[in-house]
Amino acid sequence: MSVDKALSWAFTEDYIPEPDGPAHARTLAEEFGVTPISTGMGATLRALASASGAHSVAEIGTGTGTSAAWLLSGMDPEGVLTSIDVEPEYQSAARQVLRAMKVKSAQARLISGRALDVLPRLANGAYDLVFVDGDPEETPEYVTHAIRMLRPGGLLIVAGALWHDRVPEPARRDADTVRMRELVRTVRADERLTPLLIGAGDGLLVAVNRPPTR
């Protein structure tokens, strides 16, 4: 492999300049000590939301709104983002970001609460895209709910799929790495899904919910 692989990765991360909205959210994340998604991951989210014509999107892990800002910039202009986070202060910061972006309040439904308490209340087959960026310990359960929530042809996207570049190394056996490694394998083996692993940021696991065969 080329010794310049790290340079190429850095080049792809910086290829799309970060717009004002996500950049504002990133600044707030640093103030709160929250780790936001990378610019490359955000640009990927925006492109996938745009390519899929996403109108109804769910996000697990609002943070200070970095990923929400990217998603909303790619979604249908009349679409609705439902975002869940257990920390109300983070969501308050996210609302500040979205107001500055002139996102209508009806387009951003921010729900404060534990995701595993909220997700069972969200409808089956009602979402075009579900983005998972929450507690790694609960991520496999989030994914189970996400698949239930997706319409046929909808997109599942999971952040942190390479987990600090530890997932590809079998010798790495800490709990979060093992959990993410097993999730990547489980999604790949799920016949309901068409999976893809993207190296942007800390890794994005993407899967299309296949329409049922006739």
CORQUI-V6529 format. One record per backbone hydrogen bond with DSSP energy under -0.5 kcal/mol. CO is the residue of the C=O (numbers start at 1). NH is the residue of the N-H. If there is no record, write none. Layout:
co->[CO CO]
nh->[NH NH]
This chain:
co->[2 4 5 6 7 8 9 10 12 15 19 20 21 22 23 24 25 26 27 28 29 29 34 38 39 40 41 42 43 44 45 46 47 48 49 50 54 55 55 56 56 57 58 59 59 60 62 65 66 67 68 69 70 71 71 76 80 80 81 81 82 83 84 84 85 86 87 87 88 89 90 91 92 93 94 95 96 97 98 99 104 104 105 107 108 109 109 110 111 111 114 114 115 118 119 123 127 128 129 130 130 131 131 132 135 135 138 138 139 140 141 142 143 144 145 146 148 149 149 151 154 155 156 157 158 158 160 162 162 163 166 168 169 171 174 175 176 177 178 179 180 181 182 183 184 185 186 187 189 190 192 193 194 196 196 198 200 202 202 203 203 204 204 205 206 207 208 208 209]
nh->[5 8 9 10 11 12 13 14 15 17 23 24 25 26 27 28 29 30 31 32 33 34 36 42 43 44 45 46 47 48 49 50 51 52 54 53 76 57 80 128 129 82 131 61 84 133 65 69 70 71 72 73 74 74 75 79 57 82 83 109 59 111 61 62 113 88 90 91 92 93 94 95 96 97 98 99 100 101 103 102 107 108 108 81 110 83 111 112 85 113 117 118 119 121 122 126 151 155 58 132 157 60 133 159 138 139 141 142 143 144 145 146 147 148 149 150 125 126 127 154 209 130 207 132 161 205 163 166 167 166 169 170 172 173 178 179 180 181 182 183 184 185 186 187 188 189 190 190 191 193 210 195 208 198 206 204 203 162 163 160 161 198 206 158 196 156 194 210 153]
